[in-house]
Amino acid sequence: MATGGGWAPARSVERHGAPRGGGGTRSKSVAPCPRRPSPSPARSRPAPDNGGSADSCRVRVAIRLRPKNSEDLAYGSDFDSCVELQPESKRLKLKKNNWICESYKFDEVFSENASQKRVYEVVAKPVVESVLEGYNGTVMAYGQTGTGKTYTVGRLGKDDPSERGIMVRALEHILSSMSFETDRVAISYLQLYLESVQDLLDPEKTNIPIVEDAKTGEISLPGASIVEIKDLEHVFHLLQIGEANRHAANTKMNTESSRSHAILIIHLQRSSRIKEENSSLSNDTHDIFPDDLPLVLKSKLLIVDLAGSERIDKSGSEGHMIEEAKFINLSLTSLGKCINALAENSPHIPTRDSKLTRILRDSFGGTARTSLVVTIGPSSRHYSETSSTIMFGQRAMKVVNTIKLKEEVDYETLYKKVEREVDQLTSEMERQQKLMKNEKMQLDKKLKESEGSFHDLRMTSNIRIENLEKEKCQLESAVKTLMRDLEEERGQNNLLSEQIAELEKLVNENKQQQQLENLSRMKIFTDTTKEHEKEMEELLRQLQEERRCSSSLKDRMSVLQQELCDAQSSTQESMAHELEKKLTKVTEEFTSQVQSLKEKISELISEKEVIYEELKSTQEKVQQEMLHRQGLEDQILRLKWSTSDICAEESKTSYGMVRSGSGLGNAAFVSKSGKIREALSGQRGTISKIFEEVGLPNVLALLKSEDLDVQIHAVKVVANLAAEDINQERIVEEGGLDALLSLLETSENTTIHRVTAGAVANLAMNGSNQGVIMNKGGARLLANVASKTEDPQTLRLVAGAIANLCGNEKLHLMLKRDGGIKALLGMVRSGHAEVIAQIARGIANFAKCESRVISQGHRKGRSLLIEDGVLTWMVANSTRFSHSTTRHIELAFCHLAQNEDNTCDIIASGGIKELLRISRESPRDDARNLAKMALDSNPAFLREVQ
């Protein structure tokens, strides 16, 4: 429920006169007004009445007769009605008895049969239309209690529209005539009870003050609820709330007698431009206000349901009701006095005698158009009250109001419009300024970076050119040597190829010759065997014939000559002996030939077996090579699987790989890293076994693979191998460092940058590798990666690698020249705790080694760290980070303080306070001792402390 937030007063323009009504004419005159900026230029127009009479601005009064009720009908007399209406002549006769009567004329006379609609159209509609045009208006009901005032004014008629009273019909008329896009309507519903103004929409608000503007004389009720309405349902809801909260009581004259004056205030605000276009009255407005100023018409309609006057003896009031009746009659009496004074043109109007007259000050004798409906009853029992009511209406008809049109500059809309434009212009200006500032900062930054990079590039390019020339010479000599070796190898290969071809040819020829010889030998052996068989058969046949002959001769001559038997037998034995000798000789020759053939055959078979064995061994070698190749592929797959299993722990493990050779590592982190290493020892063992089986050259060859996944896994394997001291020198000797640096320079993949930086950091743990890394431009490549990436894990590993290089005092100048210190400090932008921990460790390593070199007399002058702004950062951030990071910063600061050439810079940066803090509060004894020693040994520090 609103409380008037959107109805604040603005600079007003007043137009005197009344709006158009009926068929009358309109005339206007503009009062003189000062030039702008005048707070309230005014214009006045006389408002003609419907009838065009001279009293056109007077209060219009209509009288309404209540029908007889049951009490009137039950009361018997000679004349039961004391009122006679003459609607045609708009007159009323009041009869005191059958002989005496008085006649009165009103603006309108309503009989007991008059409808609510006709009463509204005659009494209230002209006032409502006037209010819609920008004038104030008042519609009020006055009369004795029980004569129908609340019925006429406040009847809701929600179920029966014909019963609706003036309040509902007026709001319905206003809502139908307004555009909610530009117009606003709101209501306040009050009651005056026991001279206390109370809010009927918010009963908790009581005794609301009545405030009068000292300049304009306008009456306002600050604190009263002002509710903006949009539709008729909302109106019914609010009026029902008000009626429920209004005080009423049962009396003899009225069962629902109102015990308070009800006042409905309707606030309207309409666009003046639209209004004046419709009314064709814009000439004067445009003369006073330009077209670009938003103007609004603000008007106010008061619908007042007065409590009825009553006599205690007739109403039967008692107790608290008597007090209520007293205050009602007092306020009505005060209103009557004001009406009398206005009717008689009295110089003093007693409006301050009652709160009712103060609220209605503008309605009678003011600037509002006012219509009064007077309600009376027909019964002669209430003749005196009826006569008093009629006389009140007659006096009210003599009151003349000066109607004024109130036109205001809508400063709220104008302010919002101007404020919106100012905000837009301000935001646009700020945006442009911010863009210009950002562009300027970016250009300055780019200029500084370009100058620095140009200087660094010029220095590094000179060194690079020298290195490239040296490398070119070395490469040329190496190429010549390789070409010479290649030519020699080609010659040897050609000779070997020729020898192999000749050997193959000889082998083929030998095979063919052996085959021919074997065939010829087999043929000769077969032929000889056949001949020997034939000869043996012939000899056996001859032997058998000889044996037959000898047996026959032996039989024949046995008888004849005994002597010859001996000779013949000896002769036969000698011949057999010779034949046996010949047979034995032939057999031996045949056997020797067969034996020689068998030997040759066995030799051929053995040669064949040797050739078969060689062929078999060759096939086995080829198969072994295939198996070895398949094994390498399987090992690569196992390597991918094993490395993918430890990807989740890679960043933590690689952080454990980054260690310092100067003994400034974080003990808590080393313990944590040790636990991680123990947890991953099984996987490391698997990788080492695969490495032993595959071989380092094969692993390094995979770094040049075109497959990105293979390349990433290969880099991870090399990084894990580099974490072990026994593998570091071998990786560098086999060209692993060159391959890693090449990946840092050429690859755009963030994962490769991160893992490669970790591998380089692990290799940098070896003192012999640090110089090689620097000579090959490792620090420059690491600084380049740090400037391009925002990944905290990559920055952490890059910072760890540079921190390890900072532990070698021989490389400090080269490290600064290649931008390593600047890159180390630049990585602070990430804000990541682990990155800053590595930065602090690197600065501590650098400061400690530099302090040792200066103390030994090998170098003099300011610290290289101070030249790159490290001292300022340490002073500003010495206590912002974790204990381990703070310890590194404190040690670095104490080592810088040992060099007297740094004294002025330390004093200028406010480092004396930091030294004092370290000497008193540092948890490490070595840091406290170093700080105390620096303070005690330096006179300048002592003077600053004092």
Helices and strands as residue ranges (DSSP letters): E 12-16, E 43-44, E 60-65, H 70-74, E 83-86, E 91-95, E 101-105, E 108-110, H 116-119, I 120-124, H 125-132, E 137-143, H 149-154, G 161-163, H 166-177, E 184-193, E 196-199, E 211-212, E 219-220, E 227-228, H 232-245, E 248-249, E 257-258, E 261-271, H 272-279, H 282-288, E 295-305, H 312-315, H 320-343, G 351-353, H 355-359, E 369-376, G 380-382, H 383-396, E 404-409, H 411-560, H 562-645, H 650-657, H 667-679, H 681-694, H 696-701, G 702-704, H 708-722, H 725-733, H 736-746, H 750-763, H 767-775, H 778-788, H 792-806, G 809-811, H 812-817, H 820-826, G 827-830, H 833-855, H 864-867, H 870-877, H 883-897, G 900-902, H 903-908, H 911-921, H 925-937, H 939-945
